[in-house]
Amino acid sequence: MLVNPSHAVDPSKERHIELLSDPAHPVILETHDLKVFYGQKEALKDADLQFNEHEITALIGPSGSGKSTFLRSLNRMNDRVAKVTGEINYRGIDINQPDVDIYAMRRQIGMVFQRPNPFAKSIYENIAFALRQRGVTNRHELDDIVESSLKGAALWDQVKDDLNKSALSLSGGQAQRLCIARAIAVKPDILLLDEPASALDPVSTSQLENTLLELKRDYTIIIVTHNMQQASRISEYTAFFNMGRVLEYDTTTNIFTNPQIQITSDYVSGNFG
Ligand SMILES: Nc1ncnc2c1ncn2[C@@H]1O[C@H](COP(=O)(O)OP(=O)(O)OP(=O)(O)O)[C@@H](O)[C@H]1O
């Protein structure tokens, strides 16, 4: 457990670990001094985080603490509404530079939102549409990718006979898994998920969590969640946000069983926030 004091405003109040170099799970994405301003308001302050390949990291913290702001900055979703400064290094390239091709970058760093947002098209077209836009036109290839994406999102068995049905007929949990299928169809490296289970019932939530645990074999996953059990069930690492700062970052086990900062302890035990 190492403290990274370089950017700490108050070292007694922040604690970050540096991920150990692990050839099986190298760092794929890291932020340095990431700040986000909405007008004058600094909603994210000097966030320094690292994410390992093929692991799940949970972002937790009270409402308004900056989790979504951080997550959305990782694939430049805040560009139009905020000023984002600092580095976002993706495989060694700072993707927070003006000359970065945002659409190409988002093929590598995909996002799934809080509310399932399938298009008003068939289940098949929800996936094929994005692929066609990216130049895949061969019907067999489209069929294959639609099938493998739906399998990857653990939805294939439920919809394989209904691919031409409207995606709007799916349940909330199925629709969210369709959105995950749509995101993975273009084979991103990293999946960003912003409270993907907040609108789901416990059964759908459990299915979604199992899907994420399967997906981490192929993808690096960063997930915002308010559900502490969910964070502890699925993530290897957890970052605790409060008032725009990452106050503590460690293995999920340490964050939940041995937090070093009182406010983290209060939060994960439900006494605050
Ligand atoms: N588009 C925006 N314009 C102005 N302020 C914003 C915008 N989005 C977020 N904020 C503000 O930035 C701060 C951080 O918000 P953010 O949504 O990142 O928090 P959060 O931790 O994800 O909250 P929640 O758990 O409620 O989703 C809040 O004070 C919020 O009001």
The ligand as a Gaussian input file, in Angstrom:
#p B3LYP/6-31G(d) Opt

LIG

0 1
 N      -23.649000      19.567000     -17.009000
 C      -23.411000      20.124000     -15.810000
 N      -23.435000      21.465000     -15.651000
 C      -23.192000      22.040000     -14.463000
 N      -22.894000      21.348000     -13.346000
 C      -22.864000      20.022000     -13.429000
 C      -23.113000      19.333000     -14.662000
 N      -22.999000      18.003000     -14.441000
 C      -22.686000      17.870000     -13.134000
 N      -22.612000      19.071000     -12.529000
 C      -22.279000      19.322000     -11.119000
 O      -21.012000      18.745000     -10.858000
 C      -21.006000      18.117000      -9.569000
 C      -20.641000      16.658000      -9.729000
 O      -21.716000      16.019000     -10.410000
 P      -21.637000      14.489000     -10.864000
 O      -22.873000      14.209000     -11.638000
 O      -20.348000      14.228000     -11.477000
 O      -21.690000      13.761000      -9.456000
 P      -21.961000      12.230000      -9.128000
 O      -21.043000      11.866000      -8.025000
 O      -21.909000      11.424000     -10.358000
 O      -23.466000      12.324000      -8.584000
 P      -24.648000      11.235000      -8.647000
 O      -24.187000      10.086000      -7.814000
 O      -25.807000      11.958000      -8.035000
 O      -24.880000      10.880000     -10.086000
 C      -22.379000      18.364000      -8.965000
 O      -22.326000      19.505000      -8.140000
 C      -23.248000      18.626000     -10.178000
 O      -24.305000      19.480000      -9.849000

